[in-house]
Amino acid sequence: MSLKRVVITGIGVVSPLGKGLPALMKGIEEGRSTVQRMEGWEAYHGLQSLVAAPAELRDEKLIPRQKRRSMGRMSIFAAQAADEAVADAGINLAQEDRWRVGSIIGSTMGSARSINETFEIMMPQKDLSKLSSTMFFQCMSHTASVNVAQYLGLNGTIMAPAAACASALHSIGAGYDLIRLGRQEVLLCGGAEELHPTVTASFDILYATSTKYNDRPHLTPRPFDKDRDGLVCGEGSGIVVLEEYERAVKRNARIYAEIVGYSTTGNGLHMSQSNKESMVTCMQQALRDAAAAPGSIDYINAHATATVQGDQEEAEAIREVFGSTVPVSSLKGYIGHTLGASGAIELAASLAMMDRGIVYPTLNLENVGPECRGIGHVMKPESRELRTILKNGFAFGGINAALVCRKI
């Protein structure tokens, strides 16, 4: 069986830097941090990390109320990113075979705010009658994917990978497989996430959050830096349009890149601790799938959340596979860790860098930690041709994902 080629023809983003890919890239180019101390989070007793990178919810009423009622904050972000991605791809959904167009959008969980509100409403008197009929649709784990599908009227494959911080890359990887197998022609793939104190708390109780910079939020997170002390949660959505290559060429679509390799692995060792060996295997398998040598990679967009061990394990894995010559940077200093959306938002930015011929640095990386040395850290903007890039994504549960994209 001959596998079909898969290309990316549209990008949509809602991030802490604003709505749309241009806003994301403008903020990165200007070196802006979106991290801030969150008002009211002090009320949550035991919460040590009081910083986050929120996205602005705006223009949500452009989504018809009938469709919007079942959407929590994260689904609105996803719907807006999907609108941008479809428009960017130049696809008229009214003219498509909707059975061949689907939605694969992952997240760590359903709407955190809606889940919290559900229990706050119900628990005092254990009165279920106080809940609205749409609350469940906001809380369910596949809320972003199904809400986008309902909003756009899609009838194809609807999936919602739930793999924590690897969710978006899992979504794109699943879409890549479905299209190259000929099961779908167009897929909206990516991830969505929203902020809430309980989301940060899930990392906080594992000592994985940044706690030393509550009064200096713009200085954290600090990926690969010797003074890094943990991750900072962010929110938003990233959606990419995947399309079968011949179809894209036939309609003269703009092609950002071809997906040529993908791998996902588990470490089978620890629920919350990263593992170099499984990361190495994941990246090597993605390279084999792409028929690409390590030396052919022009840029690595690292997962690098600024946790002490996670950054060390990833740096060691990159060093083992690629040595010190391939440029490496993380974007989490700008927008925090957008969790289930991070793989798609950061891939979108990486594709924009490929298009511009520039690599942007890791914000807040001032002094590389001794254990993170020996790889090609980008400390300032670098102009260079990017033909093939690797995007990493690693998650709790020992889940790894790596995606290879090549310019056509």
C-alpha positions in Angstrom: 0.0 0.0 0.0 1.4 3.4 -1.0 1.1 6.0 1.8 -0.1 9.4 0.9 1.8 12.6 1.7 0.5 15.0 4.3 1.0 18.7 4.4 0.1 21.7 6.6 -1.9 24.3 4.7 -3.5 26.4 7.5 -2.6 27.7 10.9 -4.7 29.2 13.7 -3.6 30.4 17.1 -5.0 31.9 20.3 -2.2 32.5 22.7 -1.3 34.7 25.7 0.3 37.0 23.1 -3.0 37.5 21.4 -5.5 36.2 18.9 -3.9 35.0 15.6 -0.5 33.8 14.4 0.7 37.4 13.6 0.1 38.4 17.2 2.0 35.4 18.5 5.0 36.1 16.2 5.0 39.8 16.9 5.2 39.2 20.7 8.0 36.6 20.2 9.9 39.0 17.9 9.7 41.7 20.5 10.8 39.4 23.3 7.7 39.9 25.4 6.8 37.9 28.4 3.1 37.4 29.1 3.5 35.9 32.6 1.8 37.8 35.4 0.9 37.4 39.0 -2.6 36.2 39.1 -5.1 38.3 41.0 -7.0 36.3 43.6 -4.9 33.2 43.5 -3.7 33.9 47.1 -7.1 32.7 48.3 -6.2 29.2 47.4 -4.5 27.9 50.5 -1.4 25.9 49.8 -0.9 27.2 46.3 2.7 28.2 46.0 2.9 29.3 42.4 0.9 32.5 41.9 2.0 33.3 38.3 0.5 32.3 35.0 0.3 33.4 31.3 -3.4 34.1 30.6 -4.9 34.7 27.1 -7.5 37.3 26.5 -11.0 36.0 25.7 -12.4 38.3 23.1 -14.9 38.3 20.3 -16.5 35.1 21.6 -20.0 36.4 20.8 -19.2 36.1 17.1 -19.8 32.4 17.7 -23.6 31.9 17.6 -25.1 31.5 21.1 -26.6 28.1 20.3 -23.1 26.8 19.5 -21.4 28.8 22.2 -23.6 27.5 25.1 -21.8 24.1 25.1 -18.4 25.7 25.0 -16.2 26.5 28.0 -13.3 28.9 27.7 -11.0 26.3 26.1 -13.5 25.4 23.4 -14.0 29.0 22.5 -10.3 29.3 22.0 -10.3 26.2 19.9 -13.2 27.4 17.7 -11.5 30.7 17.1 -8.2 29.0 16.2 -10.0 26.7 13.9 -11.8 29.6 12.2 -8.4 31.2 11.6 -6.8 27.9 10.4 -9.6 27.1 7.9 -9.5 30.7 6.5 -5.7 30.6 6.3 -5.9 27.3 4.3 -8.4 28.9 1.9 -10.9 26.1 2.4 -14.6 26.7 1.9 -16.2 24.0 4.1 -19.6 24.5 2.3 -18.0 23.0 -0.7 -16.3 20.1 1.0 -17.4 16.5 1.5 -17.9 16.8 5.3 -17.5 13.1 5.8 -13.8 13.5 4.7 -13.1 16.5 7.0 -12.6 15.9 10.7 -11.4 17.4 14.0 -8.7 15.9 16.2 -8.1 18.3 19.2 -6.6 17.2 22.5 -6.4 18.7 26.0 -5.3 17.6 29.4 -9.0 17.6 30.6 -12.3 19.4 30.0 -12.9 23.0 30.9 -11.2 23.4 34.3 -13.3 26.5 35.1 -16.5 24.7 34.2 -15.6 21.6 36.2 -14.8 23.7 39.2 -18.1 25.7 38.8 -20.1 22.5 38.5 -18.9 21.3 41.9 -19.3 24.7 43.5 -22.9 24.9 42.4 -23.8 21.3 43.2 -22.0 20.4 46.4 -23.4 22.8 49.1 -26.8 21.0 49.0 -25.8 18.2 46.6 -28.5 19.7 44.3 -28.1 18.5 40.8 -31.1 20.5 39.6 -29.0 23.7 39.8 -26.8 22.5 37.0 -27.5 23.8 33.5 -28.0 21.3 30.7 -24.9 22.4 28.9 -22.4 22.1 31.8 -21.5 18.5 30.9 -20.6 19.4 27.4 -18.1 22.0 28.7 -16.6 19.6 31.2 -16.2 16.4 29.1 -12.7 15.5 28.1 -13.4 15.7 24.4 -15.1 19.1 24.6 -12.8 21.1 22.4 -12.8 18.6 19.5 -16.6 18.0 19.5 -17.4 21.7 19.9 -15.3 22.6 17.0 -16.8 19.8 14.9 -20.4 20.9 15.8 -19.5 24.6 15.3 -18.1 24.0 11.8 -20.5 21.1 10.9 -17.8 18.4 10.4 -18.8 14.8 9.9 -15.4 13.1 9.5 -13.2 11.6 12.2 -13.7 13.3 15.6 -11.0 12.4 18.2 -9.6 14.0 21.4 -6.3 12.6 22.5 -5.8 13.1 26.2 -2.1 12.9 26.8 -1.5 15.9 29.0 1.3 18.1 27.5 1.7 15.8 24.5 -2.0 16.0 23.5 -1.6 18.4 20.6 1.3 16.5 19.1 -0.6 13.3 19.5 -3.5 14.9 17.7 -1.3 16.0 14.8 0.4 12.6 14.7 -3.0 10.8 14.6 -4.1 13.1 11.8 -0.9 12.5 9.9 -1.6 8.7 10.0 -5.3 9.0 9.0 -4.5 11.1 6.0 -1.5 9.1 4.8 -3.7 5.9 5.1 -6.3 7.6 2.9 -9.0 7.6 5.6 -9.5 11.4 5.6 -8.6 14.2 3.3 -8.6 17.2 5.6 -8.2 17.3 9.4 -8.2 20.2 11.9 -5.6 19.0 14.4 -4.1 20.6 17.6 -4.9 21.3 21.2 -6.6 23.6 23.6 -6.2 24.5 27.3 -7.4 27.0 29.8 -6.1 28.4 33.1 -7.5 27.8 36.5 -5.8 27.7 40.0 -6.6 24.0 40.2 -4.7 23.4 37.0 -1.6 25.1 38.4 -2.2 23.3 41.7 -1.9 19.9 39.9 1.7 20.7 39.1 2.3 22.7 42.3 1.7 19.7 44.6 4.4 17.8 42.6 6.9 20.7 43.1 6.9 21.2 39.4 5.9 24.9 39.3 7.9 28.1 39.5 7.5 29.6 43.0 10.5 31.9 43.4 9.4 34.6 41.0 5.9 35.5 42.2 6.9 39.1 42.6 9.0 39.1 39.4 6.7 37.2 37.0 8.4 38.3 33.8 11.6 36.5 34.8 10.0 33.0 34.8 9.8 30.4 33.4 13.5 30.0 32.6 14.0 27.0 30.3 17.5 25.4 30.5 18.7 28.2 32.8 20.7 27.5 35.9 18.1 29.4 38.0 15.0 27.7 36.6 12.6 26.5 39.3 9.6 25.1 37.5 6.9 25.6 34.9 4.3 28.4 34.5 0.9 27.4 33.2 -0.6 29.2 30.2 -3.6 28.8 28.0 -4.9 29.1 24.5 -5.3 26.9 21.4 -3.3 26.0 18.3 -4.9 24.3 15.3 -3.2 23.3 12.0 -5.0 22.1 8.9 -3.6 18.8 7.6 -4.3 18.0 4.0 -3.4 15.3 1.5 -0.6 16.6 -0.6 -2.0 16.0 -4.1 -5.3 17.6 -3.1 -3.5 20.6 -1.8 -1.4 21.0 -4.9 -4.5 20.6 -7.1 -6.2 23.5 -5.5 -3.0 25.6 -5.5 -2.9 25.8 -1.7 -0.1 27.5 0.3 1.9 24.7 1.9 3.8 25.6 5.1 5.6 22.2 5.3 5.2 18.5 4.8 5.0 16.2 7.8 7.6 13.6 7.1 8.1 11.9 10.5 6.3 11.2 13.8 6.8 9.0 16.8 5.4 8.6 20.3 6.8 6.5 23.1 6.4 5.9 26.8 9.1 5.5 29.4 7.3 2.9 31.5 9.2 4.1 34.6 7.7 7.0 36.4 4.5 9.0 36.3 6.0 12.4 36.7 9.7 12.2 36.0 11.1 12.6 32.5 13.5 10.0 31.1 16.4 10.6 28.7 16.5 7.1 27.1 12.8 7.1 26.1 13.2 10.7 24.7 16.2 9.5 22.6 14.3 6.6 21.2 11.3 8.8 20.4 13.4 11.3 18.5 15.4 8.6 16.7 12.1 6.9 15.6 10.7 10.1 14.3 13.9 10.6 12.3 13.7 7.1 10.9 10.1 7.7 9.9 11.3 10.8 8.1 14.3 9.1 6.5 16.3 12.0 8.0 19.7 12.0 9.5 20.3 14.0 12.7 22.5 16.4 10.7 19.7 17.2 8.4 17.6 18.9 11.1 18.0 22.7 11.0 16.1 23.5 14.2 14.7 21.8 17.3 11.8 23.4 19.1 12.3 21.9 22.6 9.5 21.0 25.0 11.7 22.5 27.8 9.2 23.7 30.5 11.9 24.9 32.9 11.5 22.1 35.4 14.8 21.1 37.0 14.8 17.5 35.8 12.7 17.7 32.7 15.1 20.2 31.0 18.1 18.2 32.0 16.7 15.0 30.6 15.7 16.7 27.3 19.1 18.4 27.0 20.9 15.2 27.5 18.7 13.4 25.0 19.2 16.1 22.4 22.9 16.1 23.0 23.0 12.3 22.5 21.1 12.4 19.2 22.2 15.7 17.7 25.3 16.9 19.5 25.8 20.6 19.8 25.4 21.9 16.3 21.6 22.0 15.8 19.9 25.2 17.1 17.6 24.6 20.0 15.1 26.9 21.7 12.0 26.8 23.9 9.1 29.3 23.6 7.7 28.9 27.1 9.5 31.9 28.4 7.1 34.0 26.2 3.8 32.3 26.7 4.2 29.9 29.6 3.4 26.2 29.2 0.1 26.0 27.4 -0.1 22.3 28.3 -2.4 20.3 25.9 -2.2 23.2 23.4 1.6 23.6 23.6 2.6 21.3 20.8 0.4 23.0 18.3 1.0 26.6 19.3 4.8 26.1 19.4 4.7 24.1 16.1 2.8 27.1 14.5 5.5 29.5 15.7 8.2 27.1 14.4 6.6 27.0 11.0 6.4 30.8 11.0 10.2 30.8 11.8 10.8 28.4 9.0 8.9 30.7 6.6 10.8 33.8 7.9 14.2 32.2 7.9 14.8 33.1 11.6 15.2 31.3 14.9 14.0 33.1 18.0 15.8 32.5 21.3 14.7 31.0 24.6 13.4 33.9 26.7 14.9 34.2 30.2 17.8 31.9 29.3 20.7 33.9 30.6 23.1 31.3 32.1 22.8 27.8 30.8 22.6 25.3 33.6 25.7 23.0 33.7 23.5 19.9 33.2 21.9 21.5 30.1 25.1 22.4 28.3 26.4 20.8 25.1 23.5 21.5 22.8 23.0 24.4 20.4 21.1 26.9 22.7 19.8 29.9 20.8 20.5 33.0 22.9 19.6 35.7 20.4 17.7 35.8 17.1 19.5 34.0 14.3 18.9 34.3 10.6 19.2 30.9 8.9 17.5 28.7 6.4 15.2 26.2 8.0 14.3 23.3 5.7 13.7 20.6 8.3 12.6 21.0 11.9 11.8 18.8 14.9 9.2 19.6 17.5 9.3 17.8 20.8 6.5 17.3 23.3 6.8 15.4 26.6 4.1 14.8 29.2 3.3 13.3 32.6 2.8 9.6 32.5 6.1 9.2 30.7 4.6 10.1 27.3 6.9 11.4 24.6 6.1 12.7 21.1 8.3 14.1 18.3 7.3 15.5 14.9 9.5 16.2 11.9 8.4 18.8 9.3 10.1 19.6 6.0 9.7 22.6 3.7 8.6 21.7 0.2 
